Amino acid sequence: MCKPISGQDNVLRANREKEGGDAQYATKERNTKMDELYEAANEITRLAKLIFEDDEAQYLEKLGIIARS
């Protein structure tokens, strides 16, 4: 088996480190967007509960929000 020459080894190592950094950035970005989505969904749920009173609980259930009986 041939051992890569040192220049190729350095290029491969640099590429691997760059891809690792890209993956970490993508994960951080995804987590940030998921947090924003979670906050928006909570706000929508809160508003729906204000809009639909107890006698309109079936509308909450149609939205996928479990209403207390």
Residue pairs with C-beta under 8 A, 6 or more apart in sequence:
4 12
45 65
48 59
48 60
48 63
48 65
49 60
49 65
52 59
52 60
57 67
57 68
57 69
58 67
60 66
60 67
61 67
